[in-house]
């Protein structure tokens, strides 16, 4: 391990650090290096862009000779760190202020807390109770700091520690993929960005599939995978649907939040867990976004890793190539066998540059301020109420704290999400985002089917049964001319969606369904007639009729009725109406006859 030297201190003052210059040239630069080989301790007032995942930033702070508070994004990460560092305390849901105080009373050289952002207040209150000035006595490290920006839209409490963060004398943010807000306090406190620049290859091969059918593309991809597959998909409902449609219930495990665990277990899906460990893994292992960053997944094998993005069923499954995809790859400390991202696209998404997004926000701010001026000086209560409601509709309103001050993390999230969304406008834009990223060598493949995810969504969101039937018929028409196993799968999918209209289409066709104006009773009647005509003109029926009836012969009414009923029953044909002796006229040209008490028909010729 290198010790601090004037050379390192001089380099630290620069915007970037060149790993090759700092690390002893005798070290093997082909392997990932540890942060402690660069910094004995993480320097204060820095935003450390370590570039490489898994080089031990948290480990560096846990062994540092100082009291520390480390903020991690999720509970599974904390539980994993506590397993390896027994002297540290994990603070998260279920832990109390009293637990913090009890830990502070332990006689040990240094106290190390690892906490979620939401539970940071427990440490703060415990310190106050013990009359400890944490701002001067503790180093605060915010790990995987991009999550402050990326998660705030659905996790507003993630920024609760930030006001305290800036009050610490010694503090830093760290990530391999940082996203930082434009909070002016960074500049006020003299923060510097330090970026490590590895002089060895860090790019990972990734196969990007552009598709209009996520499930069928996934089905094809997993056929080429090994015994262990890790799938990252930020939608519990979609994960459940994939598992069910692929028929892999007995060979899958799902790792997700406690709320999602409860949801899946309520659906009788048992192998779902809040925390990851090796013993729980099966062949197919699904992870939601709480496992995208920070967690160390150490395996005795190299898994195939698949990222899934479905914009029509789970828009929040979008993955940023420059951050989340990198972090997913970095979870596996012993490497991976392959990396694949399967995604569809949505041309309704607007393509905007970062400057255009910021320009839009500036416009929203101007409109907001003008409405606020009108609101403050409204001439009446009614006008004030109306303007108050209008203000809440302006997008900028949601980017402010309750006191009206700017929420810089929310603003950064708005820009970041709009930028990432624009990547998914089409296959060219998502490919360009990956190619621009310094972490990947991209192989791009396309897989488009006659029907895709968007068509399925249109079926499910039809406003009426008639509209649903129209859409299914339209999609069945699109499948005409395609003969393949996938096509049969798509037809079966339509049949599962609505068996009646698919059977009707196969029986009487689009034109007849449209002529009948999608009326279910009339379509049903037409199907029965069509089936009757087809069955009664078939070889078996004709042979049976020829067996029991001959032209130029007379048959009694009783015989005709009995034999026709016998033929229909034997061939399992449902008559279109009740069978009588007159039914023989459907098959023969006849002439009535009477001989004494006997009535019947003379069969003149076949129809």
C-alpha positions in Angstrom: 0.0 0.0 0.0 1.3 3.4 -0.9 1.6 6.1 1.8 0.7 9.7 1.4 3.5 11.7 -0.3 3.9 15.2 -1.7 3.4 13.7 -5.2 0.0 12.4 -4.3 -1.0 15.6 -2.6 0.1 17.6 -5.6 -1.9 15.4 -7.9 -5.0 15.6 -5.7 -5.2 19.4 -6.4 -5.8 18.6 -10.1 -9.2 18.0 -11.5 -8.2 14.4 -12.5 -5.9 11.7 -11.1 -4.0 9.4 -13.4 -4.0 6.0 -11.7 -0.8 5.0 -13.6 1.1 7.9 -12.1 -0.1 7.2 -8.5 0.2 3.4 -8.4 3.6 1.8 -8.2 4.5 0.5 -11.7 5.3 -2.9 -10.2 1.6 -3.5 -9.5 -0.4 -5.5 -12.0 -2.5 -2.9 -13.8 -4.6 -5.6 -15.5 -6.5 -6.1 -12.2 -8.9 -3.7 -10.5 -6.9 -1.7 -7.9 -8.0 -0.8 -4.4 -8.8 2.8 -3.4 -6.5 2.5 -0.4 -3.6 2.2 -2.8 -4.3 5.7 -4.0 -5.7 7.4 -0.9 -4.8 6.3 2.7 -8.1 8.0 3.6 -10.7 9.6 1.4 -10.0 13.4 1.4 -12.6 15.9 2.6 -14.7 18.2 0.5 -14.3 16.0 -2.6 -16.7 14.4 -5.0 -14.7 11.3 -5.9 -15.5 9.8 -9.2 -13.7 6.5 -8.9 -14.8 5.4 -12.4 -14.2 1.7 -11.5 -16.8 -0.2 -9.4 -15.7 -2.4 -6.6 -12.4 -0.8 -5.6 -13.4 -0.5 -2.0 -14.5 3.0 -1.2 -16.7 1.9 1.6 -14.0 -0.5 2.8 -11.5 2.3 2.8 -13.7 4.3 5.2 -14.6 1.4 7.4 -10.9 0.8 8.1 -9.9 4.4 8.3 -8.6 5.6 11.7 -11.5 8.0 12.4 -15.1 7.9 13.4 -17.4 7.6 10.3 -20.9 7.8 9.2 -21.4 6.1 5.8 -24.7 6.6 3.9 -25.7 3.8 1.6 -28.7 3.7 -0.7 -30.4 0.5 0.4 -30.7 -1.9 3.3 -29.3 -5.0 1.5 -26.1 -3.1 0.9 -25.8 -2.2 4.6 -26.5 -5.8 5.7 -23.8 -7.0 3.4 -21.2 -4.6 4.8 -22.1 -5.3 8.4 -21.5 -9.0 7.8 -17.9 -8.3 6.8 -17.3 -5.5 9.4 -18.7 -6.7 12.7 -17.6 -3.6 14.6 -19.8 -1.3 12.5 -23.5 -0.6 13.2 -26.2 -0.7 10.5 -29.0 1.8 10.9 -32.2 1.3 8.9 -35.9 0.6 9.4 -36.3 -1.3 12.6 -33.3 0.1 14.4 -34.0 2.8 17.0 -32.3 5.8 18.6 -31.8 3.7 21.7 -29.9 1.2 19.6 -27.6 4.0 18.3 -27.0 5.2 21.9 -26.2 1.6 23.0 -23.6 1.3 20.2 -22.1 4.7 21.1 -21.6 3.5 24.6 -19.4 0.6 23.4 -15.8 1.0 24.2 -14.0 0.6 20.9 -11.4 2.6 19.2 -13.6 4.0 16.4 -17.3 4.0 15.9 -18.6 3.3 12.4 -22.2 3.8 11.3 -23.7 2.6 8.0 -27.1 4.0 7.5 -29.8 4.6 4.9 -30.6 8.3 4.2 -34.0 7.8 5.7 -32.6 6.6 9.0 -29.8 9.1 9.3 -31.9 11.2 11.8 -31.6 8.3 14.4 -27.8 8.8 14.4 -28.3 12.5 14.7 -30.6 12.2 17.7 -28.5 9.6 19.3 -25.4 11.9 19.1 -27.4 14.8 20.5 -28.6 12.6 23.4 -24.9 11.7 24.1 -23.8 15.3 23.6 -21.4 14.4 20.8 -20.7 16.9 18.1 -20.9 14.7 15.1 -20.1 17.5 12.7 -16.5 17.8 14.1 -16.0 14.3 15.4 -17.2 12.2 12.4 -16.4 11.9 8.7 -19.5 11.7 6.6 -19.3 9.7 3.4 -22.3 9.6 0.9 -21.7 6.4 -1.1 -23.3 5.9 -4.6 -24.2 9.6 -4.6 -25.9 9.5 -8.0 -28.9 7.8 -6.2 -29.7 11.2 -4.5 -30.5 12.5 -8.0 -31.9 9.3 -9.6 -34.2 8.2 -6.7 -35.6 11.4 -5.4 -38.7 11.3 -7.8 -40.1 8.3 -5.8 -38.0 8.6 -2.6 -38.2 12.2 -1.5 -36.6 11.5 1.9 -33.3 10.4 0.3 -32.1 14.1 0.6 -32.9 14.5 4.3 -29.2 14.2 5.3 -28.0 16.8 2.8 -28.5 19.9 5.1 -26.5 18.1 7.8 -23.9 16.9 5.2 -22.7 20.4 4.5 -22.3 21.1 8.2 -19.7 18.4 8.6 -16.1 19.6 8.8 -15.0 16.4 6.9 -17.2 14.9 4.3 -17.2 13.5 0.7 -19.4 12.0 -1.9 -18.2 9.0 -3.9 -19.4 6.8 -6.8 -18.1 5.2 -10.0 -20.9 7.0 -11.8 -21.7 10.2 -10.0 -24.6 12.5 -10.7 -24.4 15.8 -8.8 -27.0 18.6 -8.5 -26.1 22.2 -9.0 -26.6 22.9 -5.3 -24.6 26.2 -4.7 -23.3 24.8 -1.3 -20.8 22.6 -3.2 -19.1 25.7 -4.5 -19.5 27.6 -1.2 -17.8 24.7 0.7 -15.0 24.5 -1.9 -15.8 21.1 -3.2 -13.5 19.6 -5.9 -14.2 16.8 -8.3 -11.5 14.1 -8.4 -11.8 11.6 -11.2 -9.6 8.5 -11.4 -8.3 7.7 -14.9 -7.4 4.0 -15.2 -4.7 3.3 -17.8 -5.9 -0.3 -18.3 -9.0 -1.6 -20.2 -12.2 -1.2 -18.3 -14.7 -1.7 -21.1 -17.1 -4.7 -20.9 -18.7 -6.3 -23.9 -22.5 -5.8 -24.1 -25.1 -6.9 -26.5 -27.9 -4.4 -27.0 -31.1 -5.9 -28.4 -33.6 -3.4 -30.0 -36.9 -5.2 -30.2 -40.7 -4.7 -30.2 -41.3 -7.9 -28.2 -39.4 -8.1 -25.0 -40.6 -11.6 -23.9 -39.9 -13.4 -27.2 -36.4 -11.8 -27.4 -35.7 -12.8 -23.8 -36.9 -16.3 -24.6 -34.3 -16.5 -27.4 -31.5 -14.9 -25.4 -31.7 -17.3 -22.4 -31.4 -20.2 -24.8 -27.8 -19.2 -25.3 -27.1 -18.7 -21.6 -25.5 -20.9 -19.0 -26.7 -22.4 -15.8 -27.0 -19.2 -13.8 -28.7 -16.0 -15.2 -29.2 -12.7 -13.3 -31.9 -10.5 -14.7 -32.3 -6.9 -13.7 -35.8 -5.6 -14.2 -37.3 -2.7 -12.2 -40.9 -3.9 -12.1 -42.2 -6.6 -9.7 -45.4 -7.0 -11.7 -43.5 -7.4 -15.0 -41.1 -9.9 -13.3 -44.0 -12.0 -12.2 -45.5 -11.9 -15.7 -42.2 -12.9 -17.3 -41.8 -15.8 -14.9 -45.3 -17.0 -15.5 -45.2 -16.7 -19.3 -41.9 -18.4 -19.6 -43.1 -21.2 -17.2 -40.0 -20.9 -15.0 -41.8 -20.6 -11.6 -39.9 -23.5 -10.0 -36.5 -22.3 -11.2 -36.7 -18.6 -10.3 -35.9 -16.4 -7.4 -36.8 -12.7 -7.0 -34.9 -10.2 -4.9 -36.8 -7.0 -4.3 -38.2 -4.6 -1.6 -40.2 -5.9 1.4 -43.4 -4.4 0.0 -42.8 -6.3 -3.3 -41.9 -9.5 -1.4 -45.3 -9.2 0.4 -47.1 -8.6 -3.0 -45.5 -11.6 -4.7 -46.1 -13.9 -1.7 -49.8 -12.8 -1.7 -49.8 -14.3 -5.3 -48.4 -17.6 -3.9 -45.0 -16.9 -5.2 -42.7 -18.1 -2.4 -39.1 -17.7 -3.6 -38.9 -14.0 -3.3 -36.5 -12.2 -0.8 -35.7 -8.8 0.6 -32.0 -9.6 0.8 -29.6 -11.5 -1.5 -27.4 -14.5 -0.6 -25.9 -17.3 -2.7 -28.0 -20.0 -1.1 -31.2 -18.4 -2.3 -30.1 -18.3 -6.0 -31.7 -20.4 -8.7 -31.1 -20.6 -12.4 -33.1 -17.4 -13.0 -32.5 -14.6 -10.5 -34.4 -11.4 -10.8 -33.3 -8.1 -9.2 -35.2 -4.8 -8.9 -33.5 -1.4 -8.8 -32.6 -1.6 -5.1 -29.9 -4.0 -6.1 -28.5 -2.0 -9.0 -25.8 -0.2 -6.9 -23.3 -0.7 -4.0 -24.2 -4.4 -3.3 -21.3 -6.8 -3.5 -22.4 -10.0 -5.2 -19.5 -12.5 -4.8 -20.1 -15.7 -6.7 -18.0 -18.8 -7.3 -19.1 -18.7 -11.0 -19.6 -16.1 -13.7 -23.3 -15.5 -14.4 -25.0 -14.3 -17.6 -26.4 -10.9 -16.8 -29.5 -9.5 -18.6 -31.0 -6.0 -18.2 -34.7 -5.7 -19.3 -36.4 -2.4 -20.2 -40.1 -2.4 -21.1 -41.4 1.1 -21.8 -45.0 0.1 -22.3 -45.6 -1.9 -19.2 -42.9 -0.5 -16.9 -41.6 2.9 -18.0 -39.6 3.1 -14.7 -37.5 0.1 -16.0 -35.5 2.5 -18.2 -31.8 2.1 -17.5 -29.2 4.9 -18.0 -26.3 3.4 -19.9 -23.8 5.7 -18.3 -24.8 5.0 -14.7 -27.2 2.2 -13.9 -25.9 -0.2 -16.6 -22.4 0.4 -15.3 -23.5 -0.2 -11.7 -25.3 -3.4 -12.6 -22.2 -4.8 -14.3 -20.2 -3.8 -11.2 -22.2 -5.8 -8.8 -20.4 -9.0 -9.7 -17.0 -8.8 -8.0 -15.7 -12.0 -9.6 -16.8 -11.0 -13.2 -19.6 -12.1 -15.5 -19.9 -14.4 -18.5 -22.0 -12.1 -20.7 -23.9 -8.8 -20.5 -27.1 -8.2 -22.5 -29.6 -5.3 -22.5 -33.0 -6.0 -24.1 -35.2 -3.0 -24.7 -38.1 -1.7 -26.8 -38.3 2.0 -27.8 -41.1 4.6 -27.9 -41.2 7.2 -30.7 -43.5 9.3 -28.6 -40.6 10.3 -26.3 -39.2 13.7 -27.1 -35.5 13.9 -28.0 -33.9 16.8 -26.1 -30.4 17.8 -25.3 -29.4 18.7 -21.8 -29.3 22.4 -22.8 -32.8 22.1 -24.3 -34.2 20.5 -21.1 -32.6 23.2 -18.9 -34.0 25.9 -21.3 -37.5 24.3 -20.9 -37.1 24.4 -17.1 -36.0 28.0 -17.2 -39.2 28.8 -19.1 -41.2 26.9 -16.5 -39.6 28.9 -13.8 -40.4 32.2 -15.5 -44.1 31.1 -15.9 -44.1 30.0 -12.2 -42.8 33.4 -11.0 -45.3 35.3 -13.1 -48.2 33.3 -11.7 -46.8 33.7 -8.2 -46.8 37.5 -8.7 -50.5 37.4 -9.8 -51.3 35.1 -6.9 -49.8 37.4 -4.3 -51.7 40.4 -5.6 -55.0 38.6 -6.6 -58.0 41.0 -6.4 -60.3 38.4 -4.9 -60.4 35.2 -2.9 -61.8 33.3 -5.9 -59.0 34.6 -8.2 -56.4 33.6 -5.5 -57.8 30.1 -5.3 -57.9 29.7 -9.1 -54.3 30.9 -9.4 -53.2 28.7 -6.6 -54.6 25.6 -8.4 -53.0 26.7 -11.7 -49.6 27.1 -10.0 -49.6 23.5 -8.9 -50.0 22.3 -12.5 -46.7 24.0 -13.6 -43.9 21.4 -13.6 -41.6 23.7 -11.7 -43.9 23.6 -8.7 -42.8 20.0 -7.9 -39.1 21.0 -8.0 -39.4 23.2 -4.9 -39.4 22.6 -1.2 -42.5 23.5 0.8 -40.9 26.8 1.9 -40.5 27.7 -1.8 -36.7 27.2 -2.0 -35.2 25.2 -4.9 -34.8 21.5 -4.5 -31.6 21.1 -6.5 -31.7 17.3 -6.4 -35.2 17.3 -7.8 -34.2 19.7 -10.5 -31.2 17.5 -11.4 -33.5 14.5 -11.4 -35.9 16.2 -13.9 -33.1 16.9 -16.3 -31.5 13.5 -15.8 -34.8 11.6 -16.4 -35.7 13.7 -19.5 -32.3 13.1 -20.9 -32.4 9.3 -20.3 -36.0 9.2 -21.7 -34.8 10.8 -24.9 -32.3 7.9 -25.4 -35.3 5.5 -25.7 -37.0 7.4 -28.6 -35.6 5.0 -31.2 -32.9 2.3 -31.6 -30.4 4.7 -33.0 -30.6 7.0 -29.9 -30.2 4.2 -27.3 -27.3 2.7 -29.3 -25.6 6.2 -29.5 -25.9 6.5 -25.7 -24.1 3.2 -25.2 -21.5 4.0 -27.8 -20.8 7.3 -26.2 -20.4 5.7 -22.8 -16.8 4.8 -21.9 -17.7 1.6 -20.2 -18.9 -0.7 -23.0 -18.0 -2.3 -26.3 -21.5 -2.6 -27.9 -22.8 -5.2 -30.3 -26.2 -4.1 -31.6 -28.9 -6.6 -32.7 -32.4 -6.1 -33.9 -35.4 -8.4 -33.4 -38.8 -7.2 -34.7 -41.9 -9.3 -34.9 -45.3 -8.7 -36.7 -46.8 -8.0 -33.2 -44.9 -6.4 -30.3 -45.3 -5.0 -26.8 -47.2 -1.9 -28.1 -49.8 -4.0 -29.9 -50.4 -5.9 -26.7 -50.8 -2.7 -24.7 -53.3 -1.4 -27.3 -55.4 -4.5 -26.8 -55.4 -4.2 -23.1 -56.2 -0.5 -23.1 -59.1 -0.6 -25.5 -61.9 1.6 -24.3 -64.7 -1.0 -25.1 -65.1 -4.6 -25.9 -65.9 -3.7 -29.5 -62.7 -1.7 -29.8 -60.8 -4.5 -28.3 -62.2 -7.0 -30.8 -61.4 -4.6 -33.7 -57.8 -4.3 -32.5 -57.4 -8.1 -32.2 -58.8 -8.6 -35.7 -56.4 -6.0 -37.0 -53.5 -7.8 -35.4 -54.6 -11.2 -36.7 -54.5 -9.6 -40.2 -51.0 -8.4 -39.6 -49.9 -12.0 -38.9 -51.2 -13.3 -42.2 -48.4 -14.6 -44.4 -46.0 -15.3 -41.5 -45.4 -18.9 -40.8 -43.2 -19.6 -37.8 -43.2 -20.9 -34.3 -43.1 -17.3 -33.0 -46.2 -16.5 -35.1 -48.1 -19.4 -33.6 -47.0 -18.1 -30.2 -48.4 -14.7 -31.0 -51.7 -16.2 -32.2 -51.9 -18.2 -28.9 -51.3 -14.9 -27.0 -54.2 -13.3 -28.8 -56.3 -16.4 -28.1 -55.5 -16.2 -24.4 -56.4 -12.5 -24.5 -59.9 -13.2 -26.1 -60.7 -16.7 -27.3 -64.1 -15.8 -28.8 -62.9 -13.2 -31.3 -59.9 -15.2 -32.4 -62.1 -18.3 -33.0 -64.5 -16.1 -34.9 -61.8 -14.7 -37.1 -60.4 -18.2 -37.9 -64.0 -19.4 -38.6 -65.6 -16.6 -40.7 -62.8 -14.1 -41.4 -62.5 -10.3 -41.0 -64.9 -9.2 -43.7 -67.8 -11.3 -42.3 -67.1 -10.0 -38.7 -67.1 -6.4 -40.0 -70.3 -7.1 -42.0 -71.9 -8.2 -38.8 -70.6 -5.0 -37.1 -68.9 -7.0 -34.3 -72.2 -8.1 -32.8 -71.4 -11.0 -30.6 -74.8 -12.8 -31.0 -74.7 -12.4 -34.8 -71.1 -13.5 -35.0 -71.9 -16.6 -32.9 -74.8 -17.5 -35.2 -72.6 -17.1 -38.3 -69.9 -19.3 -36.7 -72.5 -22.1 -35.9 -73.8 -21.9 -39.5 -70.3 -22.0 -40.9 -69.4 -25.0 -38.8 -72.6 -26.7 -39.7 -72.0 -26.1 -43.4 -68.4 -27.3 -43.2 -69.2 -30.4 -41.2 -72.3 -31.4 -43.2 -70.5 -31.1 -46.5 -67.5 -33.1 -45.3 -66.6 -36.6 -46.4 -67.7 -38.4 -43.2 -71.1 -36.8 -43.3 -71.7 -37.6 -46.9 -70.6 -41.2 -46.4 -73.0 -41.5 -43.5 -75.9 -40.0 -45.5 -75.2 -42.3 -48.4 -75.2 -45.2 -46.1 -78.7 -44.5 -44.8 -80.4 -42.7 -47.7 -80.6 -43.4 -51.5 -81.9 -41.3 -54.3 -85.2 -42.4 -55.9 -86.3 -44.1 -52.7 -89.1 -43.3 -50.3 -88.5 -42.9 -46.5 -91.1 -42.4 -43.7 -91.0 -39.3 -41.6 -90.1 -41.3 -38.5 -87.2 -43.1 -40.3 -85.8 -39.8 -41.6 -85.9 -38.1 -38.2 -84.3 -41.0 -36.4 -81.5 -41.5 -38.9 -80.6 -37.8 -39.2 -80.4 -37.5 -35.4 -78.2 -40.7 -35.3 -75.8 -39.2 -37.9 -75.5 -35.9 -36.1 -74.9 -37.6 -32.8 -72.4 -40.1 -34.2 -70.3 -37.4 -35.9 -70.7 -35.0 -32.9 -72.2 -32.2 -35.0 -74.5 -29.7 -33.4 -77.5 -29.1 -35.7 -78.2 -25.5 -36.5 -81.8 -26.1 -35.4 -84.0 -28.9 -34.1 -83.9 -32.0 -36.4 -87.2 -32.9 -37.9 -88.2 -35.1 -40.9 -88.2 -31.9 -43.0 -84.5 -31.5 -42.3 -83.8 -34.0 -45.1 -84.6 -31.2 -47.5 -81.3 -29.6 -46.5 -79.5 -32.4 -48.3 -81.9 -33.7 -51.0 -84.4 -32.4 -53.4 -87.6 -34.1 -52.2 -91.2 -34.7 -53.0 -93.8 -35.5 -50.3 -95.7 -38.8 -50.5 -98.5 -40.5 -48.7 -99.4 -44.2 -48.7 -102.3 -45.0 -46.3 -101.2 -43.9 -42.9 -97.6 -43.6 -43.9 -96.2 -40.2 -44.7 -92.7 -39.4 -46.0 -90.5 -38.1 -48.7 -89.3 -39.3 -52.0 -85.6 -38.4 -52.5 -85.3 -37.1 -56.0 -81.7 -36.0 -56.1 -78.8 -34.7 -54.0 -78.3 -31.0 -53.4 
